[in-house]
Amino acid sequence: MGLLSGIVTAPILGPFKGVMWIVQTLAEHAERELYNEDNIRKQLAVLEEQHELGKITMDELERAEAELLDRLNQVRRMKEGG
């Protein structure tokens, strides 16, 4: 009955499973990007440049920098296994 039910439900569940696979793949990619040390360092450099150009205030710089440094510390803790 397992094979028969699989065949019968495939047209209904197939597209759903495909969409779920896409969502899961996108979420995994986004998480890798979010916790990539090189990306975090680049974002810190961009923030500094924006501040130097007067595009963001010192408060904005400090707030964004704190968030990025927290994320960087989290990445390092994850790599250490904790």
BELDA-V864140 format. One record per pair of residues at least 4 apart in sequence whose ideal C-beta (glycine too) atoms are under 7 Angstrom apart, sorted by the first residue. I is the first residue (numbers start at 1). J is the second residue. D is the distance in Angstrom with one decimal. If there is no record, write none. Layout:
BEGIN
i:I j:J d:D
i:I j:J d:D
END
This chain:
BEGIN
i:1 j:5 d:5.8
i:2 j:6 d:6.3
i:3 j:7 d:6.5
i:4 j:8 d:6.2
i:5 j:9 d:5.9
i:6 j:10 d:6.2
i:9 j:13 d:4.9
i:10 j:14 d:4.9
i:13 j:17 d:5.7
i:14 j:18 d:6.4
i:15 j:19 d:6.4
i:16 j:20 d:6.3
i:17 j:21 d:6.4
i:18 j:22 d:6.6
i:19 j:23 d:6.3
i:20 j:24 d:6.2
i:21 j:25 d:6.2
i:22 j:26 d:6.3
i:23 j:27 d:6.3
i:24 j:28 d:6.4
i:25 j:29 d:6.4
i:26 j:30 d:6.2
i:27 j:31 d:6.3
i:28 j:32 d:6.5
i:29 j:33 d:6.5
i:30 j:34 d:6.1
i:31 j:35 d:6.2
i:32 j:36 d:6.2
i:33 j:39 d:6.0
i:35 j:71 d:7.0
i:35 j:75 d:4.9
i:36 j:40 d:6.8
i:37 j:41 d:6.4
i:37 j:72 d:6.5
i:37 j:75 d:5.7
i:38 j:42 d:6.4
i:39 j:43 d:6.3
i:40 j:44 d:6.5
i:40 j:68 d:5.4
i:40 j:71 d:5.9
i:40 j:72 d:4.9
i:41 j:45 d:6.6
i:42 j:46 d:6.4
i:43 j:47 d:6.4
i:43 j:68 d:5.6
i:44 j:48 d:6.6
i:44 j:65 d:6.5
i:44 j:68 d:5.4
i:45 j:49 d:6.4
i:46 j:50 d:6.2
i:47 j:51 d:6.4
i:47 j:61 d:5.7
i:47 j:64 d:5.4
i:47 j:65 d:5.9
i:48 j:52 d:6.4
i:49 j:53 d:6.3
i:50 j:55 d:4.2
i:50 j:56 d:4.7
i:51 j:56 d:5.4
i:51 j:58 d:6.9
i:51 j:61 d:4.4
i:56 j:60 d:4.1
i:56 j:61 d:5.6
i:57 j:61 d:6.9
i:58 j:62 d:6.2
i:59 j:63 d:6.2
i:60 j:64 d:6.2
i:61 j:65 d:5.8
i:62 j:66 d:6.2
i:63 j:67 d:6.8
i:64 j:68 d:6.4
i:65 j:69 d:6.1
i:66 j:70 d:6.3
i:67 j:71 d:6.5
i:68 j:72 d:6.3
i:69 j:73 d:6.4
i:70 j:74 d:6.4
i:71 j:75 d:6.5
i:72 j:76 d:6.6
i:73 j:77 d:6.4
i:74 j:78 d:6.3
i:75 j:79 d:6.5
i:76 j:80 d:6.5
i:77 j:82 d:5.2
END
